[in-house]
Amino acid sequence: MLAGTTAFVRADIGETEEGLVGGATRTDLETMFQLAYLTFTAPLTGWRHVHATARRTTVDWAHEICALLTQRYAAARTVVLVLDNLNTHTLGALYEAFPPAAARPLAQRLERRSTAVG
């Protein structure tokens, strides 16, 4: 249970195969995919971050991205984000939440990748 959500992911890595085992409720599917991504991008750090908000707004997302870029990944020139197609996950959210002078440096450090297939 993660801050009111139900999602889990476990990496199953062998000598010849690798995969994931996981599950989530329908509403927490996004959280499960985020956990899967974290499992393979930062497996040795032991670091996980989950922050639940009352609503999932563009401004909430922008503040989370700002915190990651200015705290956790402050030394990184570029941060690659693998995102679903949720309408709150846009670079425009940074400009909605912050003045252009603050939003632009954040947006320039992001490299976005989509989880969309097809």
C-alpha positions as CSV (number, residue, x, y, z in Angstrom):
1,M,0.0,0.0,0.0
2,L,1.5,3.3,-1.1
3,A,-0.1,6.4,0.3
4,G,-3.6,5.2,-0.3
5,T,-2.9,3.3,-3.5
6,T,-2.6,-0.4,-4.1
7,A,0.2,-1.3,-6.4
8,F,3.3,-3.6,-6.4
9,V,6.1,-4.6,-8.7
10,R,8.8,-7.1,-8.3
11,A,11.7,-7.6,-10.7
12,D,12.4,-11.2,-11.6
13,I,15.9,-11.2,-13.1
14,G,17.7,-14.5,-13.8
15,E,20.8,-15.4,-15.8
16,T,18.9,-15.9,-19.0
17,E,15.6,-14.1,-18.5
18,E,14.2,-11.0,-16.9
19,G,10.7,-9.8,-16.3
20,L,8.3,-8.2,-13.9
21,V,5.6,-9.5,-11.6
22,G,3.1,-6.9,-10.5
23,G,-0.4,-5.9,-9.9
24,A,-2.6,-2.9,-9.2
25,T,-6.2,-1.9,-9.0
26,R,-7.5,-0.3,-12.1
27,T,-7.2,3.3,-10.7
28,D,-3.6,2.6,-9.5
29,L,-2.2,1.2,-12.7
30,E,-0.1,4.3,-13.3
31,T,1.6,3.9,-9.9
32,M,2.4,0.3,-10.8
33,F,4.1,1.4,-14.1
34,Q,6.0,4.1,-12.2
35,L,7.3,1.5,-9.8
36,A,8.3,-0.7,-12.7
37,Y,10.2,2.1,-14.3
38,L,12.0,2.9,-11.0
39,T,12.8,-0.8,-10.6
40,F,14.9,-0.8,-13.8
41,T,16.2,2.8,-13.8
42,A,17.5,3.0,-10.2
43,P,17.6,-0.5,-8.9
44,L,20.8,-0.1,-6.8
45,T,19.9,3.2,-5.1
46,G,17.1,1.8,-2.9
47,W,15.3,5.1,-3.4
48,R,11.6,5.4,-4.1
49,H,9.4,8.4,-4.0
50,V,5.7,8.5,-3.9
51,H,3.7,11.6,-3.2
52,A,-0.1,11.5,-3.1
53,T,-2.1,14.6,-3.7
54,A,-5.8,15.3,-3.3
55,R,-6.2,15.7,-7.0
56,R,-3.9,14.9,-10.0
57,T,-3.5,18.4,-11.5
58,T,-0.9,19.8,-13.9
59,V,0.4,22.1,-11.1
60,D,0.8,19.1,-8.8
61,W,2.8,17.3,-11.4
62,A,4.9,20.4,-12.1
63,H,5.8,20.8,-8.5
64,E,6.9,17.2,-8.3
65,I,9.1,17.6,-11.3
66,C,10.6,20.8,-9.9
67,A,11.4,19.0,-6.7
68,L,13.0,16.1,-8.5
69,L,15.1,18.4,-10.7
70,T,16.2,20.8,-7.9
71,Q,16.7,18.2,-5.1
72,R,17.2,14.6,-6.1
73,Y,18.7,15.2,-9.5
74,A,20.1,18.7,-9.0
75,A,23.5,17.7,-10.5
76,A,22.1,16.0,-13.6
77,R,22.3,18.0,-16.8
78,T,19.4,16.0,-18.4
79,V,16.8,13.9,-16.8
80,V,14.9,11.3,-18.9
81,L,11.2,11.0,-18.0
82,V,9.3,8.0,-19.2
83,L,5.7,9.2,-19.2
84,D,2.2,7.9,-20.1
85,N,-0.1,10.0,-22.1
86,L,-1.9,11.5,-19.1
87,N,-2.9,15.1,-19.9
88,T,-1.2,16.5,-16.9
89,H,2.2,15.3,-18.0
90,T,3.2,18.1,-20.2
91,L,6.0,20.7,-20.3
92,G,3.3,23.3,-20.4
93,A,2.5,22.4,-16.8
94,L,5.8,23.9,-15.7
95,Y,4.8,27.2,-17.3
96,E,1.4,27.0,-15.7
97,A,2.9,26.5,-12.2
98,F,6.0,28.8,-12.4
99,P,7.0,32.0,-14.1
100,P,8.7,31.5,-17.5
101,A,12.2,32.4,-16.1
102,A,11.9,29.5,-13.7
103,A,10.0,27.1,-15.9
104,R,12.3,27.3,-18.9
105,P,15.5,26.0,-17.2
106,L,13.5,23.1,-15.8
107,A,11.9,22.2,-19.1
108,Q,15.3,22.3,-20.9
109,R,16.7,19.7,-18.6
110,L,13.9,17.2,-19.4
111,E,14.0,14.6,-22.1
112,R,10.6,13.0,-22.4
113,R,9.8,9.5,-23.6
114,S,6.4,8.1,-24.1
115,T,5.1,4.7,-22.9
116,A,2.6,4.8,-25.8
117,V,2.9,1.8,-28.1
118,G,1.9,2.1,-31.8
